[in-house]
Amino acid sequence: MTIDEAITLFGRECEAIWLTQPEEIRVLSRGESVQGVGSRGQYLTPLIFAEGTARSLADETLWVIHLMCDRPDTDLATLKIMISELVGRKAGFFELFGLEHAAGLVRTYIGLAQTTQDLAELQRLTDAALAYANRVHVWLDAAFPWGVCTGFMRAGYGTRNADGLEMGAKS
């Protein structure tokens, strides 16, 4: 696969999940994963870790790679090693949580990043992977049961009832 083919692939994959939740995220968010990860029979922690992995992949790792490609003093060979190590860990986490398709696309990025000839080419590839990673993050964030967090309110702070009204807030 060429860099241009990969960029097209990431574009298609991003478009495919623009308005449709990826099946592997639906499966994870319902606890139906065949991996069975999660301590003591629960599946919330894998969802927490998957969401955090997607966030750090998009908002930190790939974004920083994008920024590094704009710096003329960036050493391409070193950046490729960083991609292999740092982004590779994200792919491993996605695999652990049953996000096999997303992990495969991340591994495609890693492999092709190693073949780039200059920072501009790497940035083009990174930007395509970043768009896809952002979309995966959006879906994991949307699948996260944020209401669970109201069980962990700090003392003196209110919670919202079903109608969205504050209850028990500090006066």
N, C-alpha and C positions, 0 to 999 in steps of 0.2 A: 504494500500500500504506500502510495506517495503522500507527501505532506498535504497537497491539495485535495487528494481523495479523503484523507482523514478530516480535514476541515469541513468538507462537504458532509461526511458521515456525522460529525458532531452537530452540524446544523440540522440534519434530518432527525437525529435523535432528540435534540432540543425541541424541535417543532412537534415531534410525536408525543412529547409529554407536556407540551405547553398548557393544554387544558384537560389532559387525561392523566390521572394518577398512575404511575408505573405499578404494574401488578406486584412486583417484589416489595414495594413499599406498602401496598395494601396488605399483603401477607404478613409482613413484619408488624404493622400497626395493629393487627388483630391477634397476634400471638400464634399464628398458624405455621410458623417457620419450621421446616424439617430439621434444622440444625439444633433446635431445642435450647439455644443459649438463653441465659438468664438464671439468676440465682434463685434457688428454692421454688422453682416452678413458675416464676413470674417472668413477664416479657417486657416490663417497663425499662429496666436498665439497658437492654440491647437497643431499644428505641432512643433512649437518652444518648447512648454512645454513638449510634448511627447519625443522629441529628448533629451532635458535636463534631463528628468526623467530617460530615458534609460541610458544616459551617467553616471549620478550620481549613478544609481543602480549598473552598471557594474564596472566602473572605480574607484568608491569610496566605496560605501557601501559593496558590496559583496567582493571586493578585501580586504578591511580592515578586514572583518570577517575572510577571509582566513588567513590573517596575524595574527590575534588574536588567531586563533587555533594553531599556532606554538609557542605561548608563554605559558610556563607551569604555569605561575601565573594567567592566564585568568580564571575567574570564569564562568563555563559553564552556571549556572543558570542565571547570569546577562546577559551573551551574548544572551541567548534565549529571554530574555525580550527585549533587544535591537533589535533583529531580528524582533520580533513581532511588535514593534513600528515603527522602521525606514523602514524596508522593507515593512511593511503593508501600509505605506503611499505611497510608490511607486506603489503598486498594486492598490490602490485607484485612483491614478492619471491615470494609464493605463485604468481603467474602465471608468473614466470620458471622456477620449478621444476616447473611442470605441475600445480599444485594449483588448477586453474581453478574448481572448484566452491567450494572454501573461499574463494578470492579473491572470487568473486561474492557470497558471503554477507557477507564483510567489507565489500565495496563497498555492499551493501544497508544495513549498519549505518551507514557513513559518510554516505550520502545521507539516511537518515532522521534521523540525529542532527542534521543541519542544519535539520530541520523542527520539532524539539522546542521547546516553549513555555516550559519551566522546567526547573530542575535535577532535580526529582523525576521528571519524565517521561524525561529523558535517563538518569537512573540506572536506571530500569526497563528501558529499551532496552539500556543498557550491560551490565546484569547478565545479560540473555538472551544477548547476544553473547559475553560472558565465559564462560558455561557451555559454549557451543559451542566457543569457542577453546580452552578447557581440554581438551575431549575430543579435539580435533585434535592438541593437544600430546601428550596421553597416547599416541595412536596413533603419532605420529612418534617419540616417545621409545622406544616398544616396538619399532619397526621398526629402530632404530639398532643397528648391529652393535658393541655395547659390547665384545665380546671382542677386537676389533682393538686396543683401547687397551692391552691387556697387552703389546703390542710396544713400548710407550713407558714402561716402568717405570723409576723412578728407581733409580740404582745403590744396591745394598744392600737393596732391598725385594724381597720374594718375589713369586711369582706363584702362582696356583692351578692345579692340574692338573685333569683331567676329573672327578675325584672330589671336587673342591672343597678339596683339602688344600694347605696352603702348601708351596711348594718354594723353596729357596734364600733364605729369609728371613734378615734380620740376626740374628745371635745376640748 
